Amino acid sequence: MDIDYYEILEVSRDCNGAELKKSYRKLAMQYHPDRNQGDSEAEEMFKQVNEAYQVLSDDNKRATYDKYGKDGLNGGMDGGFGGAGNMDDIMDIFNSMFGGRSSGGFGGFGGFEQGGRSASAKYPLDFEIRHTLEFQEAVFGCDKEIKITYKDACEACDGTGAKDGKLKTCGTCNGRGQVVMKQGFMSFAQTCPTCHGDGQIAQEKCGVCGGKAYEEKQESVTISIPAGIDSGNRLRVKGHGNVSKNGNRGDLYVTFAVKEDNHFIRNGNDIYIEVPVFFTQAILGDEIKIPSLNGELKIDLKKGTEDKKQFVFANEGVADVHSGRKGRLVAQIEIKYPTKLNDKQKELLNELQESFGIDGKPHKTSLESCFDRVKSWFE
């Protein structure tokens, strides 16, 4: 039994053209072979989605299908795309999704602008680098001088990559900048792999740049890093990207990685610090000082402070890079016990334990009934 075309496109039977196109756009993007390489199920769905849209986007075919079903179409489904109106519509959708170009003509995405497109940049004007910051540089912000390597159009070939700037028509795409690829019954356009969409290639490579069309240059740039920057954050430095052959310059994007600190642990805008406390301090209570991002803070340890207890200090964390609002500092207690004891210390601790009497060995009283119960199991 054939799947209903309306079900394939996930639309109702009374949907309008705009709803149909919207759903088709979503599903074609989802199942496109370029995004699902090696997935036979996705490829089959892609074919069904296009077949369904071919019929339902044509008013005459849709009326026939609604009345007689798929059998009523007979010779109307020939494995192609039917009328030129269908094809133009599908081309427009695919061009908007995958960056193709159409002249409005027909022929399986083959209607290109005459003479191909004008020569484009051989490299992107914007580029990105990664930069590592020290913990304190990210927390407090700083001015940082960094060295970058950028691309500038080769003067010898005027940024064409060709000796003396002499170009010829690309033989792969015949100057159109795109080639038609066929996958099953589908035909679609891709950027020409030889000329990369220019429609022209060098008669002979430039001897200065080796056909790359650019030269690499270095410079130092001072950037202002705001307080609160974190790993993964990206900063735009305007006007320090690559340079095109007409002198326009793109932007530099710096993505940061922040080093960890030996004591402070950062989680977003909150700072955590582990505070080692000797067991006697936790038992007797004490007032201790701990480091903070801005100096020091005091903690009042109550008698019997438990391990892992947290003390939270508002507005002592990192400033938010956007709002400036500060996070928290969270100090977590870690109770330390002696690992080595001399004879005198052992004697004193035994005396202390005995001085508590029955409370000095709580496991005996709390588990005594359990011992008796377990023994009864074997009587």
Protein Blocks (a to p, Z undefined) as FASTA:
>chain_A
ZZdfklmnopafkbcfklmmmmmmmmmmmmgmklmghiaklmmmmmmmmmmmmmmmpmkl
mmmmmmnommlnmmmpgoinojaklmmmmmmmmmmmnopacehiaeehpaccehiaaddd
fbdfbdcddddddfklmmnopadddddddddddfklnonopahhiacddfklnonopacd
dehjbccddddfklnonopacfbdcfklnonopacddddddddddehiaehiacddehia
ccdfkopacdddddddddddfkbccehjaccddddddfklmmnopadddddfklpadddd
dehiaehiacddehiaccdfklopacdddddddddddfbdcfklmmmmmmmmmmnmmmlm
mmlmmmmmmmmmmmmmmZZ
